[in-house]
Amino acid sequence: MFVSPDHAWKLVLAVVLCVAILVSAGARAPKRPVPGSELRSLVLSALILYAVGALASLKHRSVLATLIYAAGITVCAFAAWLSRGRGDDSGGPPGGDNPSDEQPPPGPEGEPYFDWPAFERDLQAYARDRERQPAALDG
């Protein structure tokens, strides 16, 4: 079964775009983070490309629209890859603070121990501090 040249380039383009998306999701993240302003610029340029592609579609320029959409998808995949950049090699959030990794100190049997009475005291103090009187309604 042969594919006509009219459909072959579309098939090749689809494969290239799939590879770009998979690479952006699976490739090793960049070593340095990219500033948010640059990422926003890339996403804005991708959105502009999508808008130009939509305009080309409305003007019945399907080949041009397809190529412009493909450029927008590629820019978006590149921005997604850049957004995965890490500032350090620890893999955690910036500053090394990762509260989800904190474990309570072990109890006497080696099981994690959590001071529930202290937690409840702190929660009640927090609730007392947060209580507000309803605002008086001006009549």
C-alpha positions as CSV (number, residue, x, y, z in Angstrom):
1,M,0.0,0.0,0.0
2,F,1.5,3.3,-1.1
3,V,0.7,6.7,0.4
4,S,0.2,9.6,-2.0
5,P,2.7,12.4,-1.7
6,D,-0.2,14.7,-0.7
7,H,-0.7,12.5,2.4
8,A,2.9,11.5,3.0
9,W,4.1,14.9,4.1
10,K,1.2,15.1,6.5
11,L,2.1,11.7,8.0
12,V,5.8,12.8,8.3
13,L,4.7,16.0,10.0
14,A,2.5,14.1,12.4
15,V,5.4,11.8,13.3
16,V,7.8,14.8,13.8
17,L,5.3,16.6,16.0
18,C,4.7,13.5,18.1
19,V,8.4,13.0,18.5
20,A,8.8,16.7,19.6
21,I,6.1,16.3,22.2
22,L,7.5,13.1,23.5
23,V,11.0,14.5,23.7
24,S,9.7,17.6,25.5
25,A,8.1,15.3,28.1
26,G,10.8,12.7,28.4
27,A,14.1,14.3,27.7
28,R,16.4,15.2,30.5
29,A,15.5,18.6,31.9
30,P,17.8,21.5,31.2
31,K,20.4,22.1,33.9
32,R,19.5,25.8,34.4
33,P,16.0,27.1,34.9
34,V,14.7,29.5,32.4
35,P,13.2,32.8,33.7
36,G,9.4,32.9,33.7
37,S,9.3,36.0,31.5
38,E,11.1,34.0,28.7
39,L,8.7,31.1,29.1
40,R,5.7,33.4,28.9
41,S,7.2,34.9,25.7
42,L,7.5,31.5,24.2
43,V,3.9,30.6,25.1
44,L,2.7,33.9,23.8
45,S,4.5,33.3,20.5
46,A,2.9,29.9,20.3
47,L,-0.5,31.4,20.9
48,I,0.1,34.0,18.2
49,L,1.1,31.2,15.8
50,Y,-2.1,29.4,16.6
51,A,-4.1,32.6,15.8
52,V,-2.2,33.1,12.5
53,G,-2.9,29.4,11.7
54,A,-6.6,29.9,12.5
55,L,-6.6,33.0,10.2
56,A,-4.9,30.9,7.4
57,S,-7.6,28.2,8.0
58,L,-10.3,30.8,7.6
59,K,-8.7,31.9,4.3
60,H,-8.7,28.3,3.1
61,R,-4.9,28.0,3.1
62,S,-4.8,24.6,4.6
63,V,-1.2,23.8,3.8
64,L,0.0,27.1,5.3
65,A,-2.3,26.7,8.3
66,T,-0.9,23.2,8.9
67,L,2.7,24.4,8.9
68,I,1.9,27.4,11.1
69,Y,0.1,25.1,13.6
70,A,3.0,22.8,13.5
71,A,5.4,25.6,14.4
72,G,3.1,26.6,17.3
73,I,3.0,23.1,18.6
74,T,6.8,22.9,18.3
75,V,7.3,26.2,20.2
76,C,4.9,25.0,22.9
77,A,6.7,21.7,23.2
78,F,10.0,23.6,23.5
79,A,8.6,25.8,26.2
80,A,7.3,22.8,28.1
81,W,10.8,21.2,28.0
82,L,12.4,24.5,29.1
83,S,9.9,24.8,32.0
84,R,11.3,21.6,33.4
85,G,14.7,23.2,34.0
86,R,16.1,22.7,37.5
87,G,18.1,25.1,39.5
88,D,20.0,22.5,41.4
89,D,20.6,18.8,41.1
90,S,18.6,18.0,44.3
91,G,15.4,17.6,42.3
92,G,13.5,19.5,45.0
93,P,11.9,22.9,45.0
94,P,14.2,26.0,45.0
95,G,15.8,26.7,48.3
96,G,16.0,23.0,49.3
97,D,12.8,23.2,51.3
98,N,10.7,20.2,50.7
99,P,8.1,19.8,53.5
100,S,6.7,16.6,52.1
101,D,10.0,14.9,52.8
102,E,9.9,15.8,56.5
103,Q,9.1,12.8,58.7
104,P,8.0,13.1,62.3
105,P,10.6,11.9,64.9
106,P,10.4,8.2,65.6
107,G,8.6,7.0,68.8
108,P,9.9,4.5,71.3
109,E,9.0,1.5,69.1
110,G,10.6,3.0,66.0
111,E,7.2,4.1,64.6
112,P,6.8,7.7,63.6
113,Y,5.6,9.8,66.5
114,F,3.3,12.8,66.0
115,D,2.4,15.1,69.0
116,W,-1.3,15.2,68.5
117,P,-2.0,17.2,71.7
118,A,0.4,19.9,70.6
119,F,-1.2,19.9,67.2
120,E,-4.7,20.4,68.6
121,R,-3.5,23.2,70.9
122,D,-1.9,25.0,68.0
123,L,-5.0,24.5,65.8
124,Q,-7.3,25.9,68.5
125,A,-5.0,28.9,69.0
126,Y,-5.0,29.4,65.3
127,A,-8.8,29.2,65.2
128,R,-9.2,31.7,68.1
129,D,-6.9,34.1,66.3
130,R,-8.9,33.8,63.1
131,E,-12.3,34.3,64.6
132,R,-13.8,37.5,63.5
133,Q,-16.9,39.3,64.6
134,P,-19.5,39.8,61.9
135,A,-19.4,43.2,60.3
136,A,-22.2,45.5,61.4
137,L,-24.6,46.3,58.6
138,D,-25.2,49.9,58.0
139,G,-28.9,50.3,57.8
